[in-house]
Structure formats: structure tokens, C-alpha cells
Amino acid sequence: MCHTFLKDLEGRSYESNYSVAGGVMKTCAPAEFACLNGQCVPGRWRCDGEPECPDGSDEAEETCSKWSYLKRHFMSDRVLFFIVAEHFAFCIQSGEFMCANRKCLATVYVCDGDDDCGDGSDELKCSSPLTCGPNHLRCNTSECVPLMWSCDGDPDCSDSSDEGPERCGGDGVPYLLNRRANCTAGEFRCANGECVRLTWKCDGDPDCKDKSDESDCPLLTCRPDEFQCGDGSCIHGTKQCNKVHDCPDHSDESGCVNATKCEGPLKFLCKNGECIDSSRVCDSVKDCKDRSDEPKKECGLNECMINNGGCSHVCMDRPIGFECQCPTGYQLLDKKTCGDIDECENPDACSQICINYKGDFKCECYEGYEMDPVTKTCKAEGKSPYLLFTNRHEIRRIDLVKRDYSQVVSTQKNAVALDLDVANNRVFWCDRFHRKIYSAFIHEAGDPSQQVPLVDSSLQTPVGLALDWLQHNLYWTDSGDKSISVASVDGTKRRILINTDLSEPRAIALDPHHGFMYWSDWGTRAKIEKAGMNGVDRQVLVADNIEWPNGITLDVANRRLYWVDSKLHHIASVDLNGAHRRTHISSAERLGHPYALAVFEDRIYWTDRDRAAVFMANRLTGQDIHALAENLNDPHDVVVFHQLRQPQGVCNLGSVANGGCEYLCLKAPQITEHSPKYTCACPDGQDLGPDMRGCVPGETQPALSVPLHACCAPLCACHLMPWTRSASLTLPPLPRVPAAVLVFGLVCAGVYLVWRNWRRNSTKSMNFDNPVYRKTTGEGEEDEIHIGRTDAMSHHAHHHPYPQGVSMGVVGAGGGTCPQFIALPLGGSMPDPGTHWYTEQPMLSTAK
């Protein structure tokens, strides 16, 4: 690399670079930096703390010390333009403000009262506005907020002066996310109206926004023979460092060192338990009290000389005895034999794909990613990824490569959740205050007239949002009515999928390629659950060691689910079956109140409401924690925008529009290779018709009415479905009949009951996945069984796990047909016990 010194506008020298690669002089662009190996990288990457040049020359001490000199001496108004033109042209070209720390910032954030640059340079030379606009209110802190936001129960000024009692009357208590009129018996009511778990009061960790759950708490002191845990509780002193976690916060096992450990080549364990230095073994001095360090037969004997000591690879002679060792990439299977180490068992071994070889391993990347030659991590191809995150009244954007910082959506009341349609460049978000779900093209989202409300009715407290980018449906959680719902992407069709056994549903994430949705619930029994995107096959994924699971996200490439726990202050993950759990970061200092997170490449990104910031860290090691945006106004959700976050696929809806569904077409879970690709769903209050595609008015199942004479038709009665056997039996009023007839009827009923009991005891059932067989043991032609398929099924091109209008009628003696088998409703609210109705359409008939 050659160095040329030019003159600035004041006649002082500055350095310009060009490189020589392959004997050919190569000049880098004015806004680029020339690496020593000839490569050109963007100038903004120089001295940013991360080496981008393969040789690290962009972060070398010589380079960075010169850059510091330039910054220190060339900050006059005339010279600033010259330096910006060469090194930060991208800020000027995009019409943005350049911070003193070289960060580009949207001009809307300059002089807004917040330190958005991080060094305060965006708030320098700002004059406080004397007055606000005619439609704005000036806060006591000199901020300006829309006048319509004052006295709405939701503080928008940083000092809450827009909701103060002197302006609005009342008690001036601000609106908060968890504030309710009444808390339940198992909850504690904070001074500001929030509700948190009663067990969280006085546990040493503030959970109320005003920290009132930790006020007026008794001072916990432990006896001299007890150990005090980090949360203030006491355990007996003998339980410290006993390799068992007795404290809730595991503080009893932190910092423990086994001082009696006597291992390694530098230590020798005497037979009586003493530990001495190995240099004192076989030195003709008896250091062990039992003299086991000076055995006459073993001192001076090299066991490795005979058959390599029996070691399969390396034999190391010791003063007493010997030790077998293995080369790199191998480990001892027993005391003498070496076997290959499967490095791929270590989840940190590779960024994405790990291939194990004998004595070695290899890392590879998925399609769409490429291996970084320096860091050996997988980097996404294509355009630069960027973050979108909610900041209460707005949605902001951060470019993860250029670090550009801009505003996407403004003048929101309380934006809490968002998701993206990468292919169509759209953003979707929930405003909790207005109880609406909006959508807009990202490049037009700043214009309020382009913000389209998609769902604006029957929402109570929407808190989680996710988009099925393949079949274009929106899913959301509502902690107000405790439900999970779905709607078409235009909001015209909607349905509640799950509304039972939910306490405080929060975040939701989708896997459209496999047809599953995942959600967190931080209620009384905190858990993370999983179900098909049509509501079936519900199951609990995580229920242990979980307290306040807020945000969840999917690592699509590595097939893992990540979540943040705001109570336990950690970030953890499991695979998509709930196994192989890992804790990536655990720190109350680093994770104050994490709310949402996103994962891309080898980075985790999360928002922290306590610290009012957005952070990132290495997802493999949990290290390299950095703040991306600070001094925020209650950040909530965060997502990554990149085409690899939403890989495209085939929708498989067949040749007909909307899969032939009259209303909603929902992705079905891909449990087996025979699983359906989708199922139809109807609006609330309607059911699927006989063809399982159209919708018919829903009917509440009436009480079962059986006339007295029907008791003589046993086949109909004994084949009632399980969910109808518990139905109430309604008998019509008996007419006045002679006693003889009445006695005859009772005898008939008794004979029927005896016959039914015999019939039940002589029946054996076998239940298979495909089809369902039923065998009745007995004699005679009346026990003939026919197992077949209906004509409609035999000619159907697809084998659906949900029977399409299953017809299993049984003809009774009176010629009547028993009620048909009822198809289970799609998206039933009962947890699936594990049995799937993945059957061909059977038909069971019995002739009399």
C-alpha cells in the first residue's frame, strides 16, 4: 500500500491511500479504505472495532492512531465538509446528519431531546423551542407532542406532564401495559396499577415499573450457620458448593473451587488421600505418610517400553506408572483406547452446518450464505440486513452494516408489535392504544395516509404479531381476551384459533414451511407452546425453568427457537421439538427487562425496556454485547429485514383459488409425509360443510332425545360417539297406557340392557393410523364387518389427515341412520392428546 499526503482546505496534510495487488496499482474510491493486501473496504469500516480487511489493517494501531489525529485536528467547519466528502459521503448523499462518532442519523432525530448519536453531538447547538405548533402541546421538558394525545390516560411526555392532574384532573396515575382495574388473588398490585405475580414481591428483583414490589420488604438476615442466596433466602451452610442448586438463583454454586482436586501431571495422589507435587515422586524421599510415593518396583520403570504400555496411540511415562494420550481430534474411550471426537456435538463448533470427520471436522453454510474467510462464520448474501424496532410513538430502522439510523413510521400512540413481508417490502404493526393492526409499504410508511388499518375491531390488547409469508395470513395474540387469532392479509377474513388454557399470551412466531406456530405465555403457569398453524396438534414446548417469557423468535436456518425471560434475566433456546436446551446469556446486569428478540447469522438482537435500548451479542458465545440504539422511549418489538429471514417456497394450494376454501385457507402442520398441505376454516360461529371447504351456520349440539321405542334399536344406541355419550337424555312425557303395556316396555328395556352389556364385553377394538379397523368377535352372519372407502375418497387425489365429510353411518333396525361421525373442528381449543386423525375415509356397515 502506498501513502500519498494531500492538502486540505487550510493547507495541512492528510493521508490518502491506494493499493498494489498482483503488480497492478489499484486506487480505492474516495469513500473506501485500502487494506494492506490490496482489498478495498468502505471507509466507514475503518477503526470501528471489527476487522473487515482479511489482514486486519483497517483496525491496526498505526491506522487508527492516524485517524484519531485527523479527527482531533480537522474539525473546523471548512475542513469538516472535506473529510465528510471523502470518508462519509453516504451520510450527505442520503440527506442524513453525521454524528461526531461517524454515525449517520436521520435529521428528524437531531435536536429532539434524545441522545441518538450516543455521543450527544445530535443535541449540540440546539435551541429549545419557545412554542410548539398549534396542534401540539409543550411538555414541561420542552418536548412537543400532539395535542390530541394529552389527557388520554397514556403519558407521552417523558415527565408525564401531558397527563398531570393540574391539566387533566384525577390522580395523575399514568397508563401502563399491565394496569388493570383489579388484580387476581395470585397477583400483587403495584403502586402504579400494574399487576405482577404475588410470588415476585420482595424477591430482591423489582418487577413493577415503579419498583413498588420491592418496597417495605423486611430485611432478610441469615443465621451464622446459613448461606444467604442472591434473592435473600437462606439455606444451611452445608449446602453451599455441594454441586446441587439449592438457591433459586443458583448462587450457592457460583465461585466454587474444589481445593481437594488432585489431578494432572503436576500432582500425585497418595494412596492415603494426600496430594503432593509430582516432582517429589521417586526422589528417594518419602513424602507421602504411607510411603506410596517411593515404590521400589515402579520407580525407574518405563512401562511404555513394553508394547507401548497397551496404549492405542501415545504412551507417556510417569515417575510411577504411565498415561495414555490421544492426538488432536481424538479422545480416550477407556484408559488406553483412543476414539474420534465428534466436534459437531458442540453447538458452538460451527456457525451453521458441521460435518464430522475422523480426527477432524468441517464447517459449511446453508444456501444463500457464504463462509467468511477470516471469522469462519456464515454471512448472508444479498443486500445488507437491517433492524426494525418499535419505539412507542414510532418505528425505527438501523442498517446492520452501515449503521444508518432512520425513522420508518411516526406519530404512533403505542406501537408494541410488528412483522414484515420482505418480498413485498411491507411492514405490519399493532398499536395497543388504538387496538388496531396496520400495514404500509416501508418506503411509504412515514405518510399517515398510506398506513392502512387491517384489523380495527374486536381487539382488546394485541401484543404479538406474525405473518405467514407463504399463504399471506396474519396471526396475533391478544392478552385481553386471551386468544390467538388469524386473518387474511387484507383483514377481511378472520377467526379465533385458540382461546382456552391461555393466561397471558405474548409473542408469536411462525414456521410456514412446516406449518407450525409458536407462542409464549407468561401467566400463572409460564410456558412456550406449539401448534399447527390451523390450531391442531397443540403441545407444550418449554415449561421448566421459565418465569416471564416475553419475546420469542425462530432461527429458521438452524431450526431453533429463542426466547428472553424478563424475570430470570436470560436468553435461551431449544430445538423445535423442545430438546437440546441452551442458555446463551444470563445476567441481571446485562438483561434488565428484555422484551423481544431477533436472530440472524451469528447475532442475537434484543430490546430492553429497563435500559431503554437495543442490544446485540454473539449467539454462539453470548459475548460481544454492544448497544445499537440507546436513550429510547420504551422499545418493544424488533425484527430483522433480509430475504433469507423469509425463504420462499411453494404454496401448494392446488389449481383452484384459495385452495377451494370459501373463507380462510390455513397451512396444516407437516407431521408426516401424508399430512395435508392446508385445511379450510370458517369465521367464528360457522362450521365447515360436508365438503370441508364451504361454510354453514354453526349449531350448538342439542340434548340427545331418544324416544322410548328406540330402545329396541340397539345398534344405533351402542355406536354413539364418545363426546355424545355424556349428553343429557331427554325423554318425552309418557302417555297414559295400561299397566300391562307398561310392564312389557320395562321388560323390553331390561332385555336390551342385558344384551348391550353382553355385546360390549364381546367387542374388541383395534385403532390404527390408517385406516381405523373395528373387529367384533362373535358368531353368525350378523357380525360381518365391511371395511372400505367411499367412492368420493377413492377418487380423491389427496389423502388428508382430516376426513372430508367422514360418513360412518350405522343402519338400525328401524331403518334409521345413526348420527355421522363429526369431524373435529380445525383449530379446536383443546390440547391434542397425541392421537391424530390421519386416516383414509372408512365406512363401517353392519347388516341385520
SEKOLSE-990636 format. One record per residue (C-alpha): x, y, z; residue in one letter. Coordinates in steps of 0.2 Angstrom, whole numbers, padded with zeros to 4 digits, always signed. Layout:
# SEKOLSE-990636
XYZa ...
***
This chain:
# SEKOLSE-990636
+0000+0000+0000m +0006+0017-0005c +0003+0033+0005h +0000+0050-0003t -0001+0066+0008f -0013+0079+0001l -0018+0096+0007k -0034+0101+0015d -0043+0117+0013l -0032+0125+0027e -0015+0119+0019g -0012+0105+0031r -0008+0087+0026s -0019+0072+0026y -0017+0054+0020e -0024+0046+0005s -0022+0028+0001n -0020+0017-0015y -0015-0002-0015s -0005-0013-0026v -0012-0030-0030a -0004-0043-0041g +0008-0030-0048g -0006-0018-0053v -0009-0002-0045m -0027-0001-0039k -0034+0015-0032t -0048+0014-0020c -0063+0025-0021a -0063+0041-0011p -0075+0034+0002a -0065+0017+0003e -0050+0011+0014f -0036+0002+0005a -0031-0014+0015c -0013-0019+0015l -0017-0034+0005n -0024-0024-0009g -0043-0026-0005q -0054-0010-0004c -0067-0009+0010v -0079+0005+0014p -0071+0019+0023g -0084+0019+0037r -0077+0002+0042w -0060+0009+0047r -0057+0009+0066c -0075+0003+0070d -0069-0011+0082g -0071-0025+0070e -0058-0030+0057p -0065-0031+0039e -0049-0032+0030c -0043-0050+0029p -0026-0044+0036d -0034-0033+0050g -0025-0017+0043s -0042-0007+0045d -0040-0009+0064e -0021-0008+0065a -0015+0003+0079e -0005+0013+0066e -0021+0016+0055t -0032+0020+0070c -0019+0032+0078s -0018+0042+0062k -0037+0043+0060w -0038+0049+0078s -0026+0063+0074y -0036+0068+0059l -0052+0069+0069k -0044+0079+0083r -0036+0092+0071h -0048+0093+0057f -0064+0098+0065m -0066+0116+0059s -0082+0120+0049d -0072+0122+0032r -0062+0105+0034v -0077+0095+0041l -0085+0096+0024f -0069+0090+0015f -0067+0075+0027i -0086+0071+0025v -0084+0071+0006a -0071+0058+0006e -0075+0047+0021h -0093+0049+0024f -0101+0053+0008a -0115+0041+0011f -0122+0052+0025c -0123+0068+0014i -0130+0059-0001q -0144+0052+0009s -0148+0068+0017g -0144+0062+0035e -0134+0070+0049f -0117+0064+0053m -0113+0062+0071c -0096+0066+0078a -0093+0047+0080n -0096+0044+0061r -0113+0038+0064k -0127+0043+0051c -0143+0049+0058l -0160+0054+0051a -0162+0073+0053t -0178+0070+0062v -0168+0064+0077y -0157+0080+0078v -0162+0092+0092c -0176+0081+0098d -0171+0080+0116g -0163+0062+0114d -0145+0057+0113d -0147+0047+0097d -0129+0048+0091c -0123+0041+0108g -0110+0055+0110d -0123+0069+0111g -0117+0078+0095s -0135+0077+0088d -0141+0088+0103e -0127+0101+0102l -0131+0119+0097k -0149+0116+0099c -0160+0130+0104s -0175+0125+0115s -0192+0129+0106p -0201+0143+0113l -0218+0137+0107t -0225+0122+0099c -0236+0121+0084g -0254+0125+0085p -0259+0106+0086n -0245+0102+0098h -0243+0103+0117l -0227+0108+0125r -0221+0097+0139c -0213+0103+0155n -0197+0096+0147t -0199+0107+0132s -0204+0092+0121e -0219+0094+0109c -0232+0081+0107v -0248+0081+0098p -0262+0090+0107l -0274+0075+0104m -0263+0064+0115w -0265+0074+0131s -0277+0068+0144c -0279+0051+0136d -0273+0041+0151g -0257+0037+0142d -0242+0048+0146p -0232+0054+0131d -0220+0067+0138c -0205+0060+0147s -0211+0068+0163d -0229+0063+0161s -0234+0081+0161s -0247+0079+0147d -0257+0068+0159e -0254+0078+0175g -0268+0081+0187p -0266+0100+0185e -0270+0098+0167r -0282+0083+0167c -0288+0082+0184g -0289+0065+0193g -0275+0056+0202d -0262+0058+0188g -0258+0039+0188v -0251+0035+0171p -0257+0021+0160y -0246+0006+0160l -0246-0010+0150l -0251-0022+0164n -0263-0010+0173r -0280-0017+0176r -0294-0012+0187a -0292-0027+0199n -0278-0040+0201c -0281-0058+0204t -0279-0067+0221a -0262-0073+0215g -0256-0056+0209e -0248-0041+0218f -0255-0024+0213r -0241-0011+0211c -0242+0007+0216a -0245+0012+0198n -0258+0000+0195g -0248-0014+0187e -0252-0032+0191c -0237-0044+0194v -0236-0061+0202r -0238-0061+0221l -0223-0073+0222t -0212-0060+0215w -0215-0047+0229k -0200-0045+0240c -0189-0057+0230d -0175-0045+0228g -0179-0042+0209d -0190-0027+0205p -0204-0032+0193d -0216-0017+0194c -0211-0002+0184k -0210+0009+0199d -0202-0005+0209k -0215-0005+0222s -0215-0024+0224d -0198-0022+0232e -0203-0008+0244s -0207-0010+0263d -0199-0028+0262c -0192-0035+0278p -0173-0035+0279l -0168-0054+0277l -0154-0059+0288t -0147-0077+0289c -0140-0086+0304r -0122-0088+0306p -0123-0106+0300d -0133-0102+0285e -0129-0096+0267f -0139-0081+0260q -0144-0083+0242c -0144-0069+0230g -0163-0067+0232d -0161-0065+0251g -0167-0083+0255s -0157-0093+0267c -0151-0111+0266i -0140-0122+0278h -0121-0118+0276g -0118-0136+0272t -0127-0134+0255k -0115-0122+0248q -0104-0129+0235c -0112-0146+0236n -0114-0147+0217k -0133-0146+0220v -0143-0130+0216h -0152-0126+0232d -0154-0107+0230c -0167-0102+0217p -0154-0091+0208d -0141-0105+0209h -0129-0093+0219s -0124-0106+0231d -0114-0115+0217e -0106-0100+0210s -0087-0097+0213g -0085-0114+0220c -0067-0122+0218v -0063-0139+0223n -0047-0137+0233a -0045-0155+0236t -0044-0160+0217k -0028-0169+0214c -0026-0172+0195e -0015-0168+0181g +0003-0172+0178p +0009-0159+0191l +0000-0168+0205k +0002-0185+0213f -0012-0193+0224l -0005-0203+0238c -0015-0219+0242k -0020-0212+0259n -0028-0197+0250g -0013-0184+0252e -0009-0173+0237c +0009-0169+0233i +0019-0162+0219d +0023-0175+0205s +0042-0168+0206s +0043-0176+0224r +0039-0194+0217v +0053-0206+0216c +0065-0194+0223d +0071-0206+0236s +0062-0195+0249v +0046-0202+0257k +0034-0188+0256d +0018-0197+0257c +0015-0203+0275k +0011-0221+0269d +0027-0220+0258r +0016-0223+0242s +0027-0210+0233d +0043-0222+0233e +0038-0239+0227p +0054-0249+0224k +0047-0259+0210k +0039-0245+0200e +0052-0231+0202c +0063-0230+0187g +0052-0242+0177l +0047-0236+0159n +0031-0246+0156e +0029-0238+0139c +0044-0248+0133m +0034-0264+0133i +0020-0264+0120n +0018-0245+0121n +0010-0248+0138g -0005-0255+0129g -0010-0238+0123c -0018-0237+0106s -0009-0221+0101h +0003-0211+0113v +0011-0218+0129c +0018-0205+0142m +0029-0212+0155d +0027-0205+0173r +0038-0207+0188p +0025-0220+0194i +0015-0229+0181g +0011-0221+0164f -0003-0212+0155e -0011-0215+0138c -0014-0200+0127q -0023-0196+0111c -0018-0185+0096p -0028-0169+0092t -0046-0174+0086g -0047-0190+0097y -0051-0194+0115q -0049-0209+0127l -0064-0221+0126l -0056-0230+0140d -0040-0228+0149k -0030-0235+0134k -0040-0234+0118t -0042-0218+0108c -0058-0214+0098g -0063-0200+0086d -0070-0184+0095i -0087-0179+0087d -0084-0160+0087e -0101-0157+0080c -0109-0162+0097e -0103-0145+0102n -0116-0132+0096p -0103-0119+0095d -0092-0128+0084a -0099-0121+0068c -0110-0106+0063s -0122-0117+0053q -0118-0134+0046i -0105-0146+0055c -0098-0161+0046i -0088-0173+0057n -0073-0182+0050y -0061-0195+0059k -0049-0184+0069g -0056-0168+0061d -0072-0158+0057f -0078-0146+0043k -0090-0131+0044c -0101-0127+0029e -0115-0114+0026c -0133-0116+0020y -0138-0110+0003e -0139-0091+0002g -0124-0089+0015y -0106-0089+0012e -0091-0093+0023m -0081-0078+0030d -0063-0082+0026p -0057-0073+0042v -0070-0077+0055t -0076-0093+0048k -0094-0089+0051t -0108-0089+0039c -0113-0072+0031k -0129-0069+0022a -0128-0065+0003e -0138-0051-0005g -0142-0034+0002k -0137-0028+0019s -0149-0033+0033p -0157-0020+0044y -0167-0020+0060l -0184-0013+0063l -0190-0009+0080f -0204-0001+0089t -0201+0014+0100n -0218+0018+0107r -0223+0033+0096h -0213+0027+0080e -0204+0013+0071i -0186+0015+0068r -0173+0007+0057r -0154+0003+0059i -0144-0004+0045d -0133-0018+0052l -0118-0014+0041v -0118+0004+0038k -0126+0008+0055r -0138+0021+0046d -0152+0026+0058y -0168+0032+0052s -0187+0033+0056q -0199+0022+0046v -0216+0026+0055v -0220+0041+0065s -0234+0048+0076t -0240+0031+0083q -0248+0031+0100k -0241+0014+0107n -0234+0003+0094a -0229-0013+0103v -0228-0027+0090a -0223-0028+0071l -0218-0040+0057d -0213-0039+0039l -0217-0045+0022d -0199-0045+0014v -0204-0050-0003a -0217-0036-0005n -0207-0023+0006n -0222-0021+0018r -0222-0018+0037v -0236-0023+0049f -0238-0017+0067w -0250-0016+0081c -0255+0000+0090d -0260-0006+0108r -0268+0010+0112f -0279+0011+0097h -0282-0008+0097r -0278-0009+0078k -0267-0018+0066i -0259-0008+0052y -0249-0011+0037s -0240+0000+0024a -0226-0001+0012f -0210+0003+0021i -0205+0017+0009h -0222+0025+0011e -0225+0021+0030a -0220+0038+0035g -0235+0045+0027d -0250+0043+0038p -0262+0042+0023s -0253+0026+0017q -0255+0017+0034q -0269+0005+0031v -0279-0002+0046p -0281-0020+0043l -0290-0026+0059v -0299-0012+0068d -0312-0021+0078s -0314-0034+0092s -0296-0031+0098l -0293-0029+0116q -0275-0030+0120t -0265-0035+0104p -0247-0039+0110v -0239-0051+0097g -0240-0051+0078l -0233-0063+0065a -0235-0065+0046l -0237-0081+0036d -0227-0075+0021w -0232-0090+0010l -0251-0091+0012q -0252-0072+0017h -0261-0074+0033n -0259-0063+0049l -0258-0071+0066y -0259-0061+0083w -0260-0064+0101t -0272-0054+0112d -0269-0054+0131s -0286-0045+0134g -0297-0059+0128d -0283-0072+0130k -0284-0079+0112s -0274-0082+0097i -0282-0077+0080s -0279-0077+0062v -0284-0066+0047a -0281-0064+0029s -0268-0052+0025v -0280-0039+0019d -0290-0041+0036g -0307-0045+0028t -0307-0063+0035k -0303-0068+0052r -0305-0082+0065r -0300-0086+0083i -0289-0101+0083l -0286-0104+0101i -0295-0097+0116n -0293-0109+0131t -0279-0113+0143d -0271-0096+0139l -0267-0084+0153s -0255-0070+0147e -0251-0074+0129p -0237-0063+0122r -0226-0066+0107a -0230-0077+0092i -0218-0084+0079a -0222-0094+0063l -0214-0108+0053d -0224-0108+0037p -0214-0121+0028h -0218-0134+0041h -0235-0127+0046g -0232-0124+0065f -0234-0108+0076m -0226-0105+0092y -0231-0093+0106w -0226-0088+0124s -0237-0087+0139d -0231-0078+0155w -0246-0081+0165g -0249-0092+0181t -0240-0107+0173r -0227-0099+0162a -0224-0109+0146k -0220-0109+0127i -0232-0119+0116e -0233-0125+0099k -0247-0130+0087a -0251-0131+0069g -0255-0115+0060m -0273-0121+0059n -0274-0124+0078g -0272-0143+0079v -0259-0153+0087d -0256-0141+0102r -0242-0146+0114q -0231-0138+0127v -0213-0135+0121l -0205-0127+0137v -0212-0127+0154a -0197-0129+0166d -0186-0116+0172n -0196-0102+0164i -0204-0087+0173e -0208-0072+0162w -0206-0077+0143p -0208-0062+0133n -0201-0062+0116g -0198-0077+0105i -0191-0079+0088t -0186-0093+0076l -0169-0096+0069d -0175-0103+0053v -0158-0109+0046a -0153-0119+0062n -0171-0124+0067r -0171-0117+0084r -0182-0106+0095l -0175-0092+0105y -0184-0083+0120w -0180-0070+0133v -0185-0072+0151d -0188-0055+0159s -0189-0062+0177k -0174-0074+0176l -0164-0062+0165h -0158-0074+0152h -0159-0078+0134i -0161-0097+0130a -0165-0108+0115s -0172-0126+0111v -0174-0135+0095d -0191-0135+0088l -0196-0151+0097n -0191-0143+0114g -0175-0153+0116a -0156-0148+0117h -0159-0133+0128r -0146-0119+0129r -0144-0103+0139t -0134-0090+0129h -0134-0075+0141i -0139-0075+0159s -0136-0059+0168s -0147-0047+0178a -0135-0033+0174e -0134-0036+0155r -0153-0041+0154l -0163-0029+0164g -0181-0031+0156h -0178-0039+0139p -0194-0039+0129y -0192-0045+0111a -0178-0053+0101l -0172-0057+0084a -0159-0069+0077v -0149-0068+0061f -0132-0075+0056e -0122-0077+0072d -0130-0062+0081r -0144-0060+0093i -0153-0043+0094y -0165-0038+0108w -0174-0024+0116t -0173-0020+0134d -0186-0009+0142r -0177-0005+0158d -0161+0001+0149r -0172+0009+0135a -0160+0002+0122a -0157-0011+0108v -0143-0023+0110f -0134-0036+0100m -0122-0051+0105a -0114-0066+0098n -0127-0080+0098r -0114-0094+0099l -0104-0087+0114t -0115-0074+0122g -0101-0062+0121q -0098-0046+0112d -0113-0037+0119i -0115-0020+0111h -0129-0006+0111a -0136-0002+0094l -0148+0011+0100a -0149+0020+0117e -0160+0033+0126n -0176+0026+0118l -0194+0028+0123n -0200+0011+0129d -0194+0000+0115p -0204-0016+0112h -0203-0027+0097d -0188-0030+0085v -0187-0039+0068v -0173-0042+0055v -0176-0037+0037f -0167-0048+0025h -0174-0060+0011q -0166-0075+0020l -0177-0072+0035r -0192-0077+0025q -0186-0091+0012p -0199-0093-0002q -0207-0109-0005g -0222-0117-0015v -0239-0113-0008c -0247-0130-0013n -0265-0123-0014l -0269-0134-0029g -0276-0127-0046s -0291-0118-0038v -0291-0101-0030a -0288-0101-0011n -0287-0120-0011g -0305-0121-0015g -0309-0114+0003c -0324-0102+0004e -0316-0092+0018y -0299-0095+0026l -0285-0107+0019c -0273-0111+0033l -0257-0120+0032k -0258-0138+0040a -0244-0145+0051p -0232-0156+0042q -0231-0170+0054i -0229-0185+0042t -0227-0186+0023e -0246-0189+0021h -0251-0174+0031s -0262-0161+0021p -0254-0146+0014k -0268-0135+0021y -0285-0135+0028t -0300-0123+0027c -0308-0113+0041a -0323-0103+0043c -0327-0087+0053p -0332-0088+0071d -0349-0095+0073g -0349-0105+0057q -0343-0123+0054d -0336-0132+0038l -0349-0140+0027g -0350-0158+0021p -0336-0154+0008d -0325-0147+0022m -0322-0132+0011r -0338-0122+0012g -0346-0114+0027c -0363-0117+0035v -0371-0109+0051p -0364-0116+0067g -0376-0126+0078e -0375-0129+0096t -0376-0148+0099q -0394-0151+0106p -0398-0163+0120a -0399-0180+0114l -0418-0185+0113s -0422-0204+0112v -0440-0210+0111p -0444-0224+0121l -0447-0236+0107h -0430-0233+0101a -0423-0244+0114c -0427-0258+0103c -0414-0252+0090a -0398-0257+0099p -0386-0254+0085l -0389-0236+0085c -0388-0233+0103a -0371-0243+0105c -0362-0233+0092h -0364-0216+0099l -0348-0206+0098m -0338-0203+0114p -0342-0184+0115w -0361-0188+0114t -0362-0201+0127r -0362-0188+0141s -0376-0179+0133a -0392-0177+0143s -0405-0189+0139l -0422-0181+0137t -0437-0192+0137l -0454-0186+0131p -0469-0187+0143p -0476-0204+0145l -0494-0206+0139p -0507-0214+0150r -0506-0233+0145v -0512-0249+0153p -0501-0257+0166a -0498-0272+0156a -0491-0262+0141v -0480-0253+0154l -0473-0269+0161v -0470-0276+0144f -0460-0260+0140g -0449-0261+0155l -0446-0279+0152v -0440-0275+0134c -0429-0261+0141a -0421-0274+0153g -0418-0286+0140v -0410-0273+0129y -0398-0268+0144l -0393-0286+0146v -0390-0288+0128w -0380-0272+0127r -0369-0277+0141n -0365-0294+0133w -0362-0285+0116r -0350-0273+0124r -0340-0287+0133n -0338-0297+0117s -0331-0282+0107t -0313-0279+0104k -0306-0263+0095s -0290-0260+0086m -0286-0242+0082n -0273-0240+0068f -0267-0224+0060d -0273-0229+0043n -0287-0234+0042p -0297-0237+0058v -0302-0255+0059y -0316-0262+0071r -0317-0280+0074k -0332-0288+0083t -0329-0306+0090t -0344-0317+0089g -0353-0330+0078e -0366-0329+0065g -0368-0318+0049e -0374-0303+0059e -0356-0300+0064d -0350-0297+0047e -0338-0282+0045i -0335-0272+0030h -0320-0260+0029i -0319-0249+0014g -0318-0232+0007r -0332-0221+0000t -0332-0218-0019d -0328-0200-0015a -0312-0204-0006m -0306-0217-0018s -0306-0205-0032h -0298-0191-0022h -0281-0185-0027a -0275-0180-0009h -0275-0190+0007h -0280-0178+0020h -0277-0181+0039p -0293-0173+0042y -0308-0183+0035p -0318-0174+0022q -0336-0176+0027g -0332-0193+0036v -0348-0204+0034s -0348-0218+0046m -0367-0221+0047g -0374-0237+0055v -0392-0243+0050v -0403-0248+0064g -0416-0260+0065a -0429-0247+0061g -0421-0242+0045g -0414-0225+0053g -0397-0220+0052t -0386-0216+0067c -0378-0199+0068p -0362-0197+0057q -0345-0196+0065f -0342-0177+0067i -0326-0170+0060a -0315-0162+0074l -0316-0143+0071p -0300-0136+0064l -0291-0125+0077g -0300-0134+0092g -0296-0126+0109s -0292-0142+0117m -0274-0148+0118p -0271-0163+0107d -0268-0178+0117p -0256-0185+0104g -0268-0195+0093t -0270-0188+0075h -0285-0192+0064w -0274-0196+0049y -0285-0209+0041t -0292-0213+0025e -0311-0211+0024q -0318-0228+0031p -0335-0234+0031m -0342-0246+0044l -0358-0255+0040s -0367-0269+0048t -0382-0279+0041a -0396-0286+0051k 
***
